[in-house]
Amino acid sequence: MTKRKLLPALINATALIGALVFSVPAVAHPGTPGCADLGGMVGAEHTCHIHTETSTYTIDIGYPLDYPDQQALTDFVTHDRDQFVDFMAQARPRDYPYGHGLTPHAYRSGASTSGTQSVVFDVHDDTGAHPVTGFKAFNYDLSARTAITLATLFKRGADPVATLDPIVQRYMNKRRQSTLEPPPHNTLGAEVYQNFAITDDAIIFFIGKGMWLPEVDGPQRVRVSRSELAAVLA
């Protein structure tokens, strides 16, 4: 398997490594690259689509143009794409093209002007022996006009890992109940929970391939009811 300095979005996917409609205007800071600046085209539902195809590789990226913190998305997309292209400049040719893609999915909670909005990218990377999928999430508090991180999602003094581990472990136990081997436990701590989306009734955690369960089980999407977290959510 070819190893490289993996894209930031894939670091959380391994130990190595959506139709989108928003109801408030995006915040575009001066100098924020537009879709055309990144070589993309504006498609349905105000989404930018960037497609590059050469004899060596294919890139297929989508991202919303109306997410409130547009700077954060364009910075991520630009850096992610540039790192892949830099890697391809040094990669050995193979019998079929390398591939990289970002597929966005949108989530929201609360009122249209004062709730939250989330974008979660499925990060597809086909540069090794087998394709891998990781995640990169962005969450925004419309009322406070600021990004939401794992630290700010929970009350000050709360321990997200101690709260989440037993809940997510139950999910992993069910996921692996048909196998002879017991599921492993969380060995990466808070890193496992960095990518999440917020809805009215749940927090959805996106756990990359190999981060908790064996890689053969693929990436995991774990929905945790907000009622289970009511005592510790900010």
Sequence and secondary structure as in RCSB ss.txt:
>XXXX:A:sequence
MTKRKLLPALINATALIGALVFSVPAVAHPGTPGCADLGGMVGAEHTCHIHTETSTYTIDIGYPLDYPDQQALTD
FVTHDRDQFVDFMAQARPRDYPYGHGLTPHAYRSGASTSGTQSVVFDVHDDTGAHPVTGFKAFNYDLSARTAITL
ATLFKRGADPVATLDPIVQRYMNKRRQSTLEPPPHNTLGAEVYQNFAITDDAIIFFIGKGMWLPEVDGPQRVRVS
RSELAAVLA
>XXXX:A:secstr
       HHHHTTSS       SS  B  TT   TGGGT EE GGGEEEEEEE SSEEEEEEEES  SBHHHHHH
HHHHHHHHHHHHHTTS   SS EEEEEEEEEEEES TTTSEEEEEEEEEEESSSS EEEEEEEEEETTTTEE  H
HHHB TT  HHHHHHHHHHHHHHHHTTTSSS      SGGGGGSSEEE SSEEEEEE TTSSS GGG  EEEEEE
HHHHTTTB 
